[in-house]
Amino acid sequence: MKVKKNDNVVVLTGKDKKKTGKVIAVMPKANKVLVEGVNVQSKSKKARSANETSQIIKKEGAIDASNVMVICPVCNKATRVAHAEVDGKKARICKKCGASLDAKFEKASKKAVKEEAAPKKATTRKKKTETEEVKTETVKKTSTRKKAVKESAEAENA
């Protein structure tokens, strides 16, 4: 499918023609998408007990993926989707302006630019030795013993 979750799309046909919204869910086997604020269906929910109230629930219905078109985040136009290889991976590209439609590829390319500009700093971590661990355990044991002795002494005095 050319439409993915979190894409901004415009509806091409139907009662919600020219409405735009964010894709909430994609169903590739059924070739359908759920778009925020499009194909809103109302369902009546009856009260099942005395303290509940009856209500009308509004919910988005699925529409066919062929009835929506992806909006390019760069040029803000409805566009067809092309596929090309970026850094050895297949990415979706805008047919009108050539910008990437996948956010992770944009982030990856920005990170690559930053890494080239600034070299990585060497980080060193201090490793605990067995003797240091033994020392901390003995300190904890002696402090708990001292507390126990103080508490017993206070109990005897009272």
C-alpha positions, 0 to 999 in steps of 0.5 A: 500500500502507498498509504501508511499510518500517520500520513496526511491524506486528502479524500478524492471521492464520496461524501467527504470529498476534499476533506483532509485528515491523518490516517489512524489505521491501515488495513492492507488485506482489505485495502482500506484506511481509517482517516481522522474526521472522515466517513464518521458513522454514529452508533447508538449505545443503550444504557445497560444499567440504571446508573448508565446513560444512553449515548450516541457514539461517533466513530470513523469508518473505513474507506478504500485506499484508492479514494485517498491521496497522500499530501506531501509535507514539503510542498503541501500538495496531494501527490502520487507516491513513487518508490526509490532506494535511499541508503539501500532501503526502499523509500516513498518519494513525492512525484511532484517535488521529489521529497521523501514521504517517510519520516524515518528516512528524513531523520536518518539523513539529518543524523548522517549530516550531523555525524559528518559535521561533528566527530564522536567523542570517546566515552569511557566507563569505569568498571567496578572490580570485585573488591569494590563490590565486596567493600560496599556489601560489608559496609551495608551489613555493618550499618544494618547491624549497628541499627539493630543493636541501637534499636535493641538497646533502646527497647531495653531502656524503655 
